[in-house]
Every structure is written in C-alpha cells, then in structure tokens.
Amino acid sequence: MANVNRMNTIVKTFRRHPELAVFVLGLIVAIVATAIETVRLRYANYLVYTDSTIDFWNGVNPYTQKFVDDHGRYFLYTPVFSVLYWPIAALPRWLGPFVWNIANFTLFTLAVFTLPQQYDKHKVSIYLYLLLVLEQSVFPFQFNIVVAYVFLFAYSLLERGHAGWAVLLIMVSATTKVYGIVQLLMLLCYPKVLRNMCLAAVAGLALLMLPALKVGLDGLVPCYMNWWNMLAQHQSSATYVSLLYAWPLKAVLEHYRVVQLLTLGCVLAVFFVRYRSWNQFKFRATALGVLMGWIIVFGDSSETHTYLIALSGYMLWYYVQERHTTFDKVLFWALLVMFGCVPTDVLVPTSVHNLLNGKLMIDVYLYAMVWCRMLWSLARPAPRLISV
C-alpha cells in the first residue's frame, strides 16, 4: 500500500511539474547512454578532453599529429579549455564521463527552464523539441552542449539585468571554442554598453592569460600558435555539416571565407539598420537566434551535433512570433524530423540517415531556409512588438 501511495505521489508531482517529468526521463536516458558508452570504451571525445588536459599540465603539446593518430581525432579547444577542464580530467576514468555528461545535461535543462518569463508557456515544448538532439550530443560526450547552454544562460542574465555574470560566461565560451564571441554584439542592446565591453575585454584577457600558470608568460604565444595551426589543419582535412560543404554548393562556394564575411555582413547591416528596435524583447531574441544559427550553418567545421546550438537559437525566435505561417510550421516539424529523428539509430536506419543528411544534406538546407526566414523577420519590423 505504501508503494502505491508513493507512486501516486510521484505521478501527481509530475503532473503538476511537467518540466520535472521530462527532465527525469531525459536524465535516465543520459545516464544509461553514458554507462553504455563508457563500458564499451566508446567515449573518445571524453578521452580527447581529458588526455589533452593531462598532456597540457604535464608539459606535452596536445596540438600534434601524434595526438591525432593516438586518439583518432583532433583536439581543437584552446589552452584555456585545458585549464578550466582540469577538475574533470582529475577524476577517475570511470567517474569522469558520468560527471561530465550528467552535469552538462542538467545545466542545459536549467538553461531552458530559466529563460525569460516571456517563454514560460513554451519552456516544456522547447525542451521536448531539443531533447532528442541533446541526447545525441550526450552519447558522444560533445562540448557543444556547454556552448549552447552558455549562450542561453548569458541571454537570460542579460535580460534580467545581470550583465556582469553574462559577460563572464560569454568570454568563457569565446576563449574556449570561439563560438560565443558573436554574443558580444548583443551587449549593444542593453544598458551600460561601454562598461560591459570593458568588462568583456578584462575578462577575456584574464582568461587568455590562464595557461601562463603552466607555460609561463613566455610560453603563451607558442601555445596559442600550436592551437591555431591545428585548427587550420583540421579544417582542411574533411567535409563538415554546413552550407559551405553542401552538395552541389560546395563546388561554387570554394572561397568560404568570403561567404562567411558576406553573410555576417548582412546580419550586421540588418542589426544596425534596426537600431531603434534594440530595446525590444522580440528583436533581441531574434537577433541572438540569427547569430547562433550563423556560426553553425556557415561554419567551416560544423558537425551534426553542433546544431544543438543553432536549434536552441531557433527556439528563441520561433516562440516569440505572434503568428506562424504554414511555411513556418512545415519547417518546424521538418527540422525536428531531420535533426531529432533521422540521426537517431533506434528510430531510423543508419543507411537512411547517411543518404538524407550525409549525402543530400537535407538537414543543412532545411536549417539554411530557417536561418534566412529568421534574418528576414529581423529585417522586417513586425506589426506588434514585445518590449520590456
């Protein structure tokens, strides 16, 4: 009888708090996935993070071809990453993977459910939409989960007036995997711009100096040069999941830096032309969604898992729209299928995924359409805007 009452209490709690129910469901999957991959020794990304960090603190350069040969993949993160990651790297090999995945899964969940109050009615929907993509990132121990939730946390902090903490998070992201640096543009939309920019410069400099704790001031430049050279080698070694590599555009877009600069120029032009809208909530959410999408769909080393960042930005845009056209709704469900269902082996055969997303890159083209749609809505004033 006691067990039945306890079960009824749990069911009632989940009904009152659906966000708790979906979190527990996702967490169970994350724990099981981590256990399976760890037991099978299929946690290569975790080993890359950990071994590179240990190498750094032992005075061994992790940005070498030998490291790539030994681990089957590149270490692409900055020396700052190796400093900040040390508490995880110091954990036993059987424990570290669980701490890494469970912490990141929980923090991403928290980032979604602490979005500004304008999203209160949609937070469960946003979380459920992203859950499959999130789990796909948990399985291979991806760092893009961190990048995604740092974007969301920083955005929420800025909206709540806690710019100092937001700037620190932005600079942690920017000095570990660069992506986060685009969020600095959003500081123009909030009060005390000059103070926040100066704070960003100080925080960025302090973070970039952290590797000196090991290599000394004289070793900083060579350390960062090693990282930069590895980035260039990695980019030229494979085909990635972005518009720059999508068939048949790849043959046309050989000068990918030009494409990146032109598209970024379009975003900046729209952003500054609409400067009178910087104080409007809807504009800020849309602008951040566009920026989070741009770094992925026009990235020169994007992977399928990395689209967790782009889709998180898309959610910010989608749920501040007063209305959705049929085109919007079709794209909404198409993206869920192509990014959530098709890459999931238990739902869709690998051969189908390889054809649709690997060869034809339908997922990339779909997101590119969504990105253009977001940019268009950023450029075109809406009939009714939400202000704070």
ABEGO torsion letter per residue (X at the ends): XAAAAAAAAAAAAAAABAAAAAAAAAAAAAAAAAAAAAAAGBBAAAAAAAAAAAAAAAGBBABBAAAAAAAGBBBABBAAAAAAAAAAAABBAAAAAAAAAAAAAAAAAAAAAABBAAAAAAAAAAAAAAAAAAAAAAAAGBAAAAAAAAAAAAAAAAAAGBAAAAAAAAAAAAAAAGAAAAAAAAAAABBGAAAAAAAAAAAAAAAAAAAAAAAEAAAAAAAAAAAAAAAAAAAAABBBBBAAABOAAAAAAABAAAAAAAAAAAAAAAAAAAAAAAABAAAAAAAAAAAAAAAAAABAABBAAAAAAAAAAAAAAAAABABBBAAAAAAAAAAAAAAAAAABAAABBAAAAAAAAAAAGAAAAAAAAAAAAAAAAAABBBABBBBX
